[in-house]
């Protein structure tokens, strides 16, 4: 490879990967805005999966509106404000184990890059080892989240989310096809 091409690659790879870099004064720059939003989504999923309720404010605004009513009454409902999100999420998760698998996200930034409309696809699994045959306690949901992220105190945070089920119903992976949930 020729030297200018190597130099160009060395300059572009960190930007394309969304990594941080250090300038000539030793200051660390932030990741690319798209990478920052992707990272915030992953941090939010980890926070929910570990049930670290005190950390939800790192990923959600105080005035968050979280609407999972399209999933049905047993799966969260409408939450207005961070405190209600925490209360409703605790109730929906209970003592069960949970996992959020965040896959692809489509990010559309507003012109001043302080707000983004984000469409994310997530598989949410919830299971209780003692209730594997109960579809209200052990299930998988293929979600589409239509979200709004904003810059809040220098950090991208979720301020609105509408969660819908992409499947015809909530899936219980422990039922075989012949059984009706």
C-alpha positions in Angstrom: 0.0 0.0 0.0 1.2 3.5 -0.7 2.0 5.9 2.1 -0.7 8.5 1.4 -3.3 5.7 1.3 -2.1 4.4 4.7 -2.2 7.8 6.2 -5.8 8.4 4.9 -6.9 5.0 6.3 -5.2 5.8 9.7 -7.2 9.1 9.8 -10.6 7.7 8.7 -10.8 4.3 10.6 -11.3 5.9 14.1 -14.0 8.2 12.7 -15.8 5.4 10.9 -15.7 3.2 14.0 -17.1 5.9 16.3 -14.1 5.7 18.6 -12.8 8.5 20.7 -9.6 10.3 19.9 -7.2 12.6 21.7 -6.4 16.1 20.2 -3.0 17.9 20.5 -4.0 19.3 23.9 -4.7 15.8 25.4 -8.5 16.3 25.4 -10.6 13.3 24.5 -13.3 13.9 21.9 -16.7 12.2 22.0 -17.6 9.3 19.7 -19.5 9.9 16.5 -23.1 10.9 17.2 -24.5 7.7 15.6 -22.2 5.6 17.7 -23.1 7.6 20.8 -26.8 6.9 20.3 -26.1 3.2 19.6 -24.0 3.0 22.8 -26.7 4.7 24.8 -29.2 2.1 23.6 -26.9 -0.7 24.6 -26.2 0.9 28.0 -30.0 1.2 28.5 -30.5 -2.5 27.7 -27.8 -3.5 30.1 -29.3 -1.3 32.8 -32.7 -2.9 32.3 -31.3 -6.4 32.2 -29.4 -5.9 35.4 -32.3 -4.1 37.0 -30.0 -1.3 38.1 -32.9 1.1 38.5 -30.8 3.9 40.0 -28.9 4.1 36.6 -32.0 4.6 34.4 -31.6 8.4 34.7 -28.3 8.0 32.8 -30.2 6.9 29.7 -33.6 8.4 30.1 -34.8 12.0 30.7 -36.7 12.9 33.9 -39.8 13.6 31.7 -39.6 10.4 29.6 -42.8 9.1 28.1 -42.6 5.3 27.6 -45.6 3.7 25.9 -45.8 0.0 25.7 -49.6 -0.2 25.7 -49.6 -1.8 22.2 -48.0 -4.9 23.8 -51.0 -5.4 26.1 -51.8 -4.6 29.8 -49.3 -7.1 31.2 -46.2 -5.6 29.6 -45.7 -2.2 31.1 -48.4 0.2 29.8 -48.0 3.9 29.7 -45.4 5.5 31.9 -45.0 9.3 32.2 -41.8 10.4 34.0 -38.8 8.5 35.1 -40.2 7.5 38.5 -43.3 5.9 36.8 -41.1 4.1 34.2 -39.1 2.6 37.1 -42.2 1.6 39.0 -43.9 0.0 35.9 -40.8 -1.7 34.7 -40.2 -3.2 38.2 -43.8 -4.5 38.1 -43.5 -5.9 34.5 -40.1 -7.6 35.2 -40.9 -8.9 38.7 -38.3 -11.3 39.9 -37.9 -12.9 36.5 -34.7 -12.9 34.4 -34.8 -10.6 31.4 -32.7 -9.9 28.4 -32.9 -7.2 25.7 -31.1 -8.0 22.4 -30.8 -4.8 20.6 -30.3 -5.3 16.8 -30.5 -2.7 14.0 -31.4 0.9 14.6 -32.3 3.6 12.1 -31.2 7.0 13.3 -32.5 10.2 11.7 -30.9 13.4 13.2 -32.6 16.7 13.3 -30.7 19.6 11.6 -29.1 21.0 14.8 -28.0 17.5 16.0 -29.7 17.7 19.4 -32.6 15.4 18.8 -32.9 12.1 16.8 -35.8 9.9 15.8 -34.6 6.4 16.2 -36.3 3.2 15.1 -34.8 0.1 16.9 -35.6 -3.5 16.7 -35.3 -5.5 20.0 -36.0 -9.0 21.1 -37.1 -8.9 24.8 -37.0 -12.2 26.7 -38.4 -12.7 30.1 -38.4 -16.1 31.9 -39.1 -17.5 35.3 -37.6 -21.0 35.7 -40.5 -22.1 37.8 -43.1 -20.9 35.2 -41.8 -21.9 31.8 -45.3 -22.9 30.6 -46.9 -19.7 31.7 -47.0 -17.2 28.7 -47.5 -14.3 31.1 -44.3 -15.1 33.0 -42.0 -16.7 30.3 -42.1 -15.2 26.9 -40.3 -13.4 24.1 -41.4 -10.3 22.3 -40.1 -9.0 19.0 -40.3 -5.3 19.5 -40.1 -2.2 17.3 -39.3 0.9 19.3 -40.1 4.3 17.7 -38.0 6.6 19.9 -36.8 10.1 20.3 -33.4 10.7 21.8 -32.3 14.2 22.9 -29.1 15.7 24.2 -29.6 16.2 27.9 -26.8 17.7 30.0 -24.3 16.7 27.3 -25.5 13.1 27.0 -27.9 11.4 24.5 -31.0 10.2 26.4 -34.3 8.6 25.6 -37.2 11.0 26.0 -40.0 9.2 24.2 -40.6 5.6 23.2 -43.5 3.8 21.6 -43.1 0.0 21.7 -45.0 -2.3 19.4 -45.0 -6.1 18.9 -43.9 -7.2 15.5 -45.2 -10.7 15.9 -48.9 -11.7 15.9 -48.7 -12.4 19.6 -46.2 -12.7 22.5 -44.2 -15.9 22.0 -43.6 -18.5 24.6 -40.6 -20.5 23.5 -41.6 -23.5 25.7 -44.9 -24.2 23.9 -44.8 -26.4 20.9 -46.6 -25.3 17.7 -49.7 -27.4 18.4 -50.5 -25.7 21.7 -52.4 -22.5 21.7 -51.3 -19.8 24.1 
